[in-house]
Amino acid sequence: MKKNTTTLLFLWLVLGMTAQTETFDIITYKAPKGWTKETKNNLVAFSKIDGSSWSQIIVYKNTVSKGSIQKDFESEWAELIAKNYTGISKPEIEKPETAAGWTVMSGSGIWKYNGTNVSTLLTTYTGYNACVSIVCNATAMPYLEIYKNFIGSIELNNGQNQTNATTTNTSQNHVTPSNSKKDQYAFNTTNFDDGWTATVQEDWVEVTKGNIQVLLHYPKDGTIFPADPETLTNAAWNILVAPKYSNLSNYKTVYVETYNRPYFGMGNVKEKSTGKKVFVVLFRRSAGWIEVVTPDAKTFTQEFGFSPETIHWGQVSEYMGGYVVDNSQGITIKADEPEVFNKLDQMIGRNKFAIAASDLDSTGEWNDHYSSNTFYYNYYTGTSAGMSTYSSSQWFDFKAGKKYHWQLVATNSSGGRTDVAQADGNGTFSVPNNWQIQFSEIEGKSKLYDAYFTAVKSGRILWLNDAKYPGSGIFMGFSKK
């Protein structure tokens, strides 16, 4: 089972709210019910423990702004987060929003406490020469919903200090969640049980663990075309990799002569953004280009079980009891997986994100199309005995109020005859958990699907498979029209 964090970002300021609230410094809020409260000179904290799960919400006293939301957020992250939570990941930062004199920016990261993944969110407000920050630590999704409601109750005065008190207050500035989530989907981060964390980015899915960064690139023009391996790999490197780095050295391209030929490009470079020297491997086998960034080649080998620098053009070809052998050079590459490149290739599967009902409600049509050809030959003569073609299309039209219309059209052509079958239905859907969707009526009965999203450029693909009868385990992919 995978743990997930929702991106509690994209906040904006609106006017007006009247409620029984508490005030600390210049911040007024509605305290979470049933949580333990602790007040200190510079903060007020709320905590909740449920068995092995726990969460904290910490409200810090305002400080003098450093002049911009970017500077304030970076300073607050360094002081409140990076110093206090060892090993936290680089923050996923959202675009700031501004209204009523305040600008808000949020970011989130992942770290481990006693072996458990903890999601930490920092929300920082800048306005009227003041900076205000609120931090949430959570080990389970329900706490993030509570934090969302807490943020929705925040009111800020115009940067003037107040005496701590419990009061009924009608404030000028009220902070609420924005409807414009990142790319309109609720979940942009997945924390896998083996320590990898995947986050949706504009041009790739970023997957990280420790000092290893893996970029699962979205399809891009000029990176896939009919060509010999060296030409294709060079083109992909120049488009996907080269713009981010400088000082390229020891660059080489190789491929392996197997039935599913893997392509490699690799070299030592310097990151333009940080100035760090790193080792980069660009890889493609089953689907999509994968860019792996490690401090050095040794780190890559330790993680993925082989050294790409020892592969020579087309020569690594024989799989023998857990080893791939280069017969011409005598090089042996240890394989920790059934096939030596599987662990790297399977990073593609990290492009996997949970689903919320709001991701589908009122989104319109999502469709899937499948087709196949079967050719027949005479067993005795070997001559052609004809062919058959099967194709099907399915649509889900998601409407407001968690309603949907479903339709299936399938055709089977053989021997000059074409048979057509159709089915449709209407109903409501629900999301019993973030990895399944329940439809009230599909082919005359309620149906539960295992479900997840993969990210693509500016959107998602919805993957569904019958939860009760999974068959081969191959999911159907639905793209938004």
C-alpha positions in Angstrom: 0.0 0.0 0.0 1.3 3.4 -0.9 1.2 6.5 1.4 0.2 9.7 -0.2 0.3 13.4 0.5 -2.1 15.9 -1.0 -0.7 19.3 -2.0 -2.4 21.7 0.4 -1.4 24.8 -1.6 -3.0 27.4 -3.9 -4.5 29.6 -1.2 -5.9 33.0 -1.7 -7.3 35.7 0.5 -10.9 36.8 0.6 -12.9 39.1 2.9 -15.1 38.3 5.8 -15.9 35.5 8.2 -17.6 35.6 11.6 -17.0 32.7 14.0 -16.0 31.8 17.6 -12.2 31.7 17.2 -8.9 32.0 19.0 -6.3 34.7 18.4 -2.5 34.3 18.7 -0.3 37.3 17.7 -1.9 38.7 14.5 -3.4 35.3 13.5 -7.0 34.3 14.2 -8.0 30.7 13.6 -10.5 28.0 14.5 -8.7 25.4 16.7 -9.0 21.7 15.7 -11.4 20.0 18.1 -9.9 17.3 20.4 -6.3 18.3 19.8 -3.8 19.1 22.6 -2.8 22.8 22.7 0.5 24.1 23.9 1.4 27.8 24.0 4.9 29.3 24.1 6.3 32.8 23.6 6.8 32.5 19.9 4.3 29.8 18.9 1.1 27.9 19.6 1.0 24.2 18.7 -1.8 21.7 18.4 -1.1 17.9 18.4 -3.0 14.7 18.0 -1.9 11.1 18.5 -4.0 8.1 17.3 -2.1 4.9 18.0 0.9 4.9 15.7 -0.4 8.0 13.7 0.2 11.5 14.8 0.1 15.1 13.6 1.1 18.7 14.7 -0.1 22.1 13.6 2.3 24.9 14.7 1.4 28.6 14.4 4.4 30.9 14.7 4.4 34.6 15.8 4.9 37.1 13.0 8.3 38.4 12.1 9.6 41.3 10.0 9.3 40.5 6.3 12.4 40.2 4.2 10.7 42.1 1.4 9.0 39.4 -0.7 7.1 36.1 -0.4 9.9 34.2 -2.1 12.6 35.5 0.3 10.3 34.9 3.3 9.3 31.4 2.3 12.9 30.4 1.6 14.0 31.8 5.0 11.2 30.2 6.9 11.8 26.8 5.2 15.5 27.0 6.1 14.8 28.1 9.7 11.6 26.2 10.7 11.8 23.1 8.5 15.3 22.2 7.2 16.9 22.8 10.7 14.3 20.8 12.5 13.5 17.8 10.3 16.6 15.8 9.3 16.6 14.4 5.8 13.5 16.2 4.6 13.2 16.3 0.8 13.5 19.4 -1.3 10.2 21.3 -1.0 7.6 21.1 -3.7 6.6 24.8 -4.0 3.5 26.2 -5.4 2.9 29.5 -7.2 2.1 32.3 -4.8 -1.4 33.9 -4.7 -2.1 37.5 -3.7 -5.2 39.4 -2.5 -6.2 42.0 0.1 -2.6 43.0 0.7 -1.3 39.5 1.7 0.6 37.0 -0.5 0.7 33.3 0.4 3.0 30.6 -0.7 3.1 26.9 0.4 5.5 24.0 0.0 5.7 20.4 1.2 8.4 17.9 1.8 8.9 14.3 3.1 11.1 13.0 5.9 11.2 10.0 8.2 10.6 9.7 11.9 11.2 6.3 13.6 11.0 4.7 10.1 7.6 6.4 9.3 7.1 8.8 6.5 6.1 12.3 7.7 4.6 14.9 5.4 5.6 18.5 6.4 3.8 21.5 4.9 4.8 25.1 5.3 2.4 27.9 4.6 3.9 31.4 4.7 2.0 34.8 4.4 3.7 38.1 3.5 2.0 41.5 3.8 2.2 44.8 5.6 5.9 44.3 6.3 5.1 41.1 8.3 5.8 37.4 7.7 3.5 34.7 9.2 4.2 30.9 9.0 2.2 27.8 9.8 3.6 24.3 9.8 1.8 21.0 9.7 3.5 17.6 10.3 1.3 14.6 9.5 1.7 10.8 9.1 -1.8 10.1 7.7 -4.1 11.7 5.1 -7.0 12.6 7.5 -4.7 15.0 9.4 -4.1 16.9 6.1 -7.8 17.4 5.7 -7.9 18.8 9.2 -5.0 21.1 8.3 -6.9 22.2 5.2 -9.9 23.2 7.3 -7.5 25.0 9.8 -6.0 27.0 7.0 -9.5 27.8 5.7 -10.3 29.4 9.1 -7.2 31.7 9.2 -7.7 35.4 9.5 -4.9 38.0 9.6 -5.0 41.6 10.7 -2.9 44.2 8.9 0.4 43.2 10.4 -0.2 44.8 13.8 0.6 42.8 17.0 -2.2 41.8 19.3 -2.4 40.4 22.7 -3.0 36.6 22.8 -6.6 36.0 23.6 -9.7 33.9 22.9 -12.1 36.1 21.2 -15.0 36.5 18.8 -13.5 38.4 15.9 -14.7 39.7 12.5 -11.5 40.3 10.6 -10.7 42.0 7.3 -8.7 39.2 5.8 -9.9 35.6 5.6 -7.8 32.8 4.1 -9.5 30.0 2.2 -8.4 27.2 -0.1 -8.3 28.0 -3.8 -10.2 26.0 -6.4 -7.2 26.2 -8.8 -5.2 23.2 -7.5 -2.0 22.3 -9.2 -3.0 21.0 -12.7 -6.5 20.6 -11.1 -5.7 17.2 -9.4 -5.7 16.6 -5.7 -2.7 14.3 -5.4 0.7 15.4 -6.8 2.9 13.3 -4.5 3.2 9.6 -3.8 5.4 8.2 -1.0 6.2 4.6 -1.8 6.9 2.1 1.0 10.5 1.5 -0.2 11.6 5.1 0.4 11.0 6.6 -3.1 8.9 9.7 -3.5 7.3 10.8 -6.7 6.1 14.3 -7.5 4.4 15.8 -10.6 6.4 18.4 -12.4 5.8 20.4 -15.5 7.9 18.3 -17.9 8.5 15.1 -16.0 7.7 13.1 -12.8 10.5 13.6 -10.3 11.3 10.5 -8.3 13.8 10.9 -5.4 15.4 8.8 -2.7 18.3 10.1 -0.7 20.8 11.7 -3.1 19.3 10.0 -6.2 17.0 11.9 -8.5 15.1 10.1 -11.3 13.2 12.1 -14.0 10.5 10.3 -15.9 10.2 12.5 -18.9 6.9 13.1 -20.6 6.9 12.5 -24.4 8.5 15.3 -26.3 8.9 16.1 -30.0 12.2 15.0 -31.4 13.0 12.4 -28.8 11.4 9.4 -30.5 11.8 8.7 -34.2 13.1 5.8 -36.5 16.9 6.0 -36.3 20.0 4.0 -35.3 20.5 3.9 -31.5 23.3 6.4 -31.3 21.4 9.0 -33.4 18.2 8.6 -31.4 20.0 8.7 -28.0 22.0 11.8 -28.9 18.9 13.6 -30.0 17.1 12.7 -26.8 20.1 13.8 -24.7 20.3 17.2 -26.5 16.6 17.9 -25.9 15.9 16.4 -22.5 19.2 16.5 -20.6 21.7 19.0 -22.0 19.8 22.2 -21.3 20.1 21.6 -17.5 23.9 21.0 -17.4 27.3 22.3 -18.5 30.9 20.9 -18.6 29.9 17.6 -20.2 32.8 15.0 -20.0 33.2 11.3 -20.7 30.0 11.2 -22.7 29.1 7.9 -24.4 26.0 6.2 -25.9 25.5 2.4 -25.9 22.7 -0.1 -26.5 22.3 -3.8 -25.7 21.4 -6.3 -28.4 18.4 -8.0 -26.8 14.8 -8.5 -27.8 13.8 -5.3 -26.0 16.9 -3.3 -26.8 17.8 -0.8 -24.1 19.4 2.5 -25.1 21.9 4.4 -22.8 23.5 7.8 -22.8 25.7 8.9 -20.0 28.3 11.4 -18.8 29.7 13.6 -16.1 28.2 17.1 -15.9 27.7 20.2 -13.7 24.2 21.3 -12.7 23.5 24.8 -13.9 21.1 25.4 -11.0 23.4 24.3 -8.2 26.9 24.1 -9.6 27.2 20.5 -8.3 29.1 17.8 -10.3 26.9 14.8 -11.0 26.7 11.6 -13.1 23.7 11.4 -15.4 22.4 8.4 -17.2 19.6 8.6 -19.9 17.9 5.3 -20.4 15.0 4.0 -22.5 13.7 0.4 -22.9 10.0 -0.4 -22.5 8.5 3.1 -22.4 9.7 6.7 -22.1 13.1 8.2 -21.4 14.4 8.0 -17.8 17.0 10.4 -16.6 19.0 9.3 -13.5 21.1 11.9 -11.6 23.5 10.6 -9.0 26.6 12.1 -7.3 28.8 9.6 -9.2 28.8 6.4 -11.2 29.4 4.3 -8.1 26.2 5.5 -6.5 24.2 4.6 -9.7 25.7 1.1 -9.6 24.9 0.5 -6.0 21.3 1.5 -6.5 20.5 -0.2 -9.8 22.8 -3.2 -9.7 25.0 -2.6 -12.8 27.6 -0.3 -14.1 26.5 1.4 -17.4 30.1 2.5 -18.1 31.1 -1.2 -18.6 28.5 -1.8 -21.4 29.9 -1.8 -24.9 27.9 -1.4 -28.1 25.6 -4.4 -28.7 27.9 -6.8 -26.8 26.1 -7.5 -23.5 23.8 -10.1 -24.7 23.8 -13.3 -22.7 21.8 -13.8 -19.5 23.2 -16.5 -17.3 21.9 -17.3 -13.8 21.7 -13.8 -12.5 24.6 -12.3 -14.5 24.9 -10.6 -17.9 28.1 -11.5 -19.6 30.0 -9.4 -22.1 31.7 -12.3 -24.0 34.1 -10.2 -26.0 35.5 -8.2 -23.0 35.0 -10.6 -20.2 33.0 -8.1 -18.2 30.5 -9.5 -15.7 27.6 -7.3 -14.5 25.8 -8.6 -11.4 22.0 -8.7 -11.8 19.9 -8.2 -8.6 16.7 -8.5 -10.6 15.5 -11.3 -13.0 17.0 -9.2 -15.7 19.8 -6.8 -15.1 18.1 -3.6 -16.3 14.6 -4.3 -14.7 15.1 -2.2 -11.6 15.9 0.8 -13.7 13.2 0.1 -16.3 10.6 -0.3 -13.6 11.1 3.2 -12.4 8.5 4.1 -15.0 5.9 2.5 -12.6 6.7 5.3 -10.1 4.5 7.6 -12.3 1.5 6.6 -10.2 -0.8 9.0 -8.2 -4.0 8.6 -6.1 -7.4 9.8 -7.1 -10.0 12.0 -5.4 -13.6 12.3 -6.4 -13.1 16.0 -7.2 -10.6 14.9 -9.9 -13.4 13.5 -12.0 -16.5 15.4 -10.9 -17.8 17.6 -13.8 -14.7 16.8 -16.0 -16.5 15.5 -19.0 -15.5 12.7 -21.3 -12.7 10.2 -20.7 -12.2 7.5 -23.3 -10.3 4.3 -24.0 -9.7 2.6 -27.4 -8.4 -0.9 -28.0 -7.9 -2.9 -31.2 -6.1 -6.1 -32.2 -5.6 -8.2 -35.4 -5.4 -12.0 -35.4 -3.9 -13.8 -38.4 -4.8 -17.4 -39.2 -2.7 -20.0 -41.2 -3.4 -23.5 -42.4 -1.7 -26.0 -40.0 -0.7 -28.3 -42.9 0.1 -26.0 -45.8 1.2 -22.8 -44.0 -1.0 -20.7 -46.3 -3.0 -17.8 -45.0 -6.5 -18.6 -43.7 -7.6 -15.1 -43.2 -7.7 -12.7 -40.3 -10.0 -11.2 -37.7 -10.1 -7.7 -36.2 -11.4 -6.8 -32.8 -11.8 -3.2 -31.6 -13.6 -1.6 -28.7 -14.1 1.9 -27.3 -15.3 3.0 -23.9 -16.4 6.4 -22.6 -17.0 7.8 -19.2 -18.7 11.2 -19.2 -18.3 12.5 -15.7 -21.0 15.1 -14.8 -21.7 17.4 -11.8 -22.8 15.8 -8.6 -20.6 12.6 -9.0 -22.9 11.4 -11.9 -21.6 9.7 -15.0 -22.7 8.2 -18.3 -20.9 5.1 -19.5 -20.9 3.6 -23.0 -19.1 0.7 -24.7 -19.0 -0.1 -28.4 -17.2 -3.2 -29.6 -16.8 -4.6 -33.2 -15.5 -8.0 -34.3 -14.8 -8.5 -38.0 -14.0 -11.9 -39.5 -14.7 -13.7 -42.8 -16.3 -10.6 -44.4 -18.7 -10.2 -41.5 -18.7 -7.5 -38.8 -20.6 -7.9 -35.5 -21.3 -4.9 -33.3 -22.1 -4.9 -29.6 -23.1 -1.9 -27.5 -23.9 -1.2 -23.9 -24.4 2.0 -21.8 -25.5 3.1 -18.4 -26.0 6.0 -16.1 -25.3 6.3 -12.4 -23.2 7.8 -9.6 -19.6 7.2 -8.6 -17.7 7.3 -5.4 -14.1 7.0 -4.3 -14.1 4.6 -1.3 -10.3 5.1 -1.0 -7.8 6.9 -3.1 -6.9 3.8 -5.2 -10.4 2.6 -6.1 -13.6 4.0 -7.8 -17.1 2.5 -7.3 -19.6 2.9 -10.1 -23.3 2.3 -9.3 -24.1 0.7 -12.6 -21.9 -0.9 -15.3 -23.5 -3.6 -17.4 -26.5 -3.8 -15.0 -24.6 -4.0 -11.7 -22.5 -2.1 -9.3 -18.8 -2.3 -10.1 -15.6 -1.6 -8.2 -12.4 -0.7 -10.1 -8.8 -0.5 -8.9 -7.7 2.9 -10.1 -4.8 5.3 -10.3 -3.5 8.3 -12.4 -0.3 8.7 -14.4 0.8 12.2 -15.1 1.3 13.5 -18.6 2.1 16.9 -19.9 -0.7 19.2 -18.6 -3.0 16.3 -17.6 -3.5 12.8 -16.4 -4.3 9.3 -17.7 -6.9 7.4 -15.7 -6.2 3.7 -15.3 -8.9 1.2 -14.4 -9.1 -2.6 -13.7 -11.9 -4.7 -12.3 -11.2 -5.1 -8.6 -13.2 -8.3 -8.3 -12.0 -10.0 -11.5 -8.5 -8.4 -12.3 -7.7 -11.0 -15.0 -4.2 -10.4 -16.3 -3.8 -7.3 -14.1 -3.5 -5.1 -17.2 -5.3 -1.7 -16.6 -7.3 0.1 -19.2 -6.1 3.7 -19.8 -8.6 6.5 -20.3 -7.5 9.9 -21.5 -9.5 13.1 -21.1 -11.1 14.3 -24.3 
